[in-house]
Amino acid sequence: MTNVVVVGAQWGDEGKGKIVDWLSERADIVVRFQGGHNAGHTLVIGDMTYKLSLLPSGVVRKGKLGVIGNGVVIDPWALREEIARLRAQGLRISPENLRIAENATLILPLHRELDLWREEAAGRGKIGTTGRGIGPAYEDKVGRRAIRVNDLVNLDTLGPKLERILVHHNALRRGLGRPEFSQDVLMTALEDVRDDILPHVDVVWDLLDRARRGGKRILFEGAQGALLDIDHGTYPFVTSSNTVAAQAATGSGVGPHVVGYVLGIAKAYTTRVGSGPFPTELDDEIGQRLGERGHEFGTVTGRQRRCGWFDAVLARQTIKVAGINGIALTKLDVLDGFEEIKVCVGYRSAGEQIDRLPAGQNAQAQVEPVWETFEGWSQSTRGARKWADLPAQAVKYVRHIEELIECPVTLLSTSPERDDTILMHDPFED
């Protein structure tokens, strides 16, 4: 048996929530290891739909332990609201099935405000942030002035730390023409949320080490996608954390050898939210049709996603960078009924053909896709649960995608329903 890490192989929104939920039945522990409540997972279980942002997908499954690792930045007020919402849907959330790393960084009200104000001031230079304070919280973490979960244990000693963070933030607020943030207001806010968070706090690195030694299966759940990675994504139009599989180890306190099989999630086409390069974007009726059929609106923000054909160049690049062993291809059913389907198999840039996306912002904006056209299929793939249920052309499409991205498709999702999944290889049996 092996542990499994699930990461997005595109720009996020690939359907990780369903796949993680599907895999969680085989796992004992599900760990979130990066990002914040800018990530959104929608889980459809029977007639219930659960929308998760901070909570690991495992919390919706009885007998599974959900863990929020140290690599996550946590808005405790948003977490409290999310827990309350899920409890109202009948889920039981308690310290028995949710643990939070003591060394995780907190998102504070001043982070949210700074995020919104800076994006507003950026004008045409906006990067498409969700305005939830994720970036500013990570900045404070790296700047060694963050308030962390374990600081809630003894608020009486927090004064000097609050002074340190406010010296930085109030200077920024003055520069933006905004009022300073009061230390008393910040302390009162932390006092308000403290008792909701502390019962869940644990030494996560030790918890996971003991679980591993005890033979427990661990599923590491990533947020966003590899193309939004702070180092390897389409910088500066990226998130503020590392989203590739290597972060599963750093962001949860385990060694790299613990991670195991890496499953990348990719849609059968491509989407992106917010600003930034998108070589295969379709600003036409086909792009609109993909968006409508795929219900392409963000779980957290409600923003409409940009849509385009599958980009095999980018998928192959992220597979190599993220160390992906197999791909779960989702939303194949959205392509039903297209007479022809295109796939990007290369780029043209400055008159030359290239097989990768350049790192530079200007160079990325100039690439043009080289297309390969496939015959579509008229039959429905929606709800298919075995290869024999798929039209021949759909099978050919998937098999050729495997060749282009140099990676096997190990799972195939044909609807949002949990069981509408074709399994070619069980990652836990690797």
Salt bridges, closest charged atoms under 4 A:
ASP13 OD2 - ARG305 NE 3.31
GLU14 OE1 - LYS16 NZ 2.77
ASP21 OD1 - ARG61 NE 2.99
ASP21 OD2 - ARG418 NE 2.96
GLU25 OE2 - ARG418 NH2 3.63
ASP75 OD2 - HIS37 NE2 3.67
ASP75 OD2 - ARG112 NH1 2.75
GLU96 OE1 - ARG92 NH1 3.32
GLU113 OE1 - ARG173 NH1 2.71
GLU120 OE2 - ARG178 NH2 3.44
GLU139 OE2 - ARG118 NH2 2.67
ASP140 OD2 - HIS111 NE2 2.63
ASP140 OD1 - ARG145 NE 2.52
ASP140 OD2 - HIS169 NE2 2.65
ASP151 OD1 - LYS161 NZ 2.59
GLU180 OE2 - ARG174 NH1 2.62
ASP192 OD2 - ARG80 NH2 2.81
ASP195 OD1 - ARG194 NH1 3.42
ASP196 OD2 - ARG80 NH1 2.87
ASP202 OD2 - ARG99 NH1 2.65
ASP206 OD2 - ARG210 NE 3.04
ASP209 OD1 - ARG212 NH2 3.09
ASP209 OD2 - ARG213 NE 2.99
GLU221 OE2 - HIS41 ND1 2.58
GLU281 OE1 - ARG306 NH2 2.91
GLU296 OE1 - LYS267 NZ 2.80
GLU296 OE1 - ARG305 NH1 2.63
GLU296 OE2 - LYS331 NZ 3.00
ASP333 OD2 - ARG382 NH1 2.99
GLU372 OE2 - HIS400 NE2 2.90
ASP389 OD1 - LYS386 NZ 3.39
GLU402 OE1 - ARG399 NH1 2.91
GLU403 OE1 - HIS400 ND1 3.19
GLU406 OE1 - LYS320 NZ 2.94
ASP419 OD1 - ARG418 NH1 3.75
ASP420 OD1 - ARG385 NE 2.80
ASP426 OD2 - ARG26 NE 3.06
GLU429 OE2 - ARG217 NH2 3.29
ASP430 OD1 - HIS425 NE2 3.57
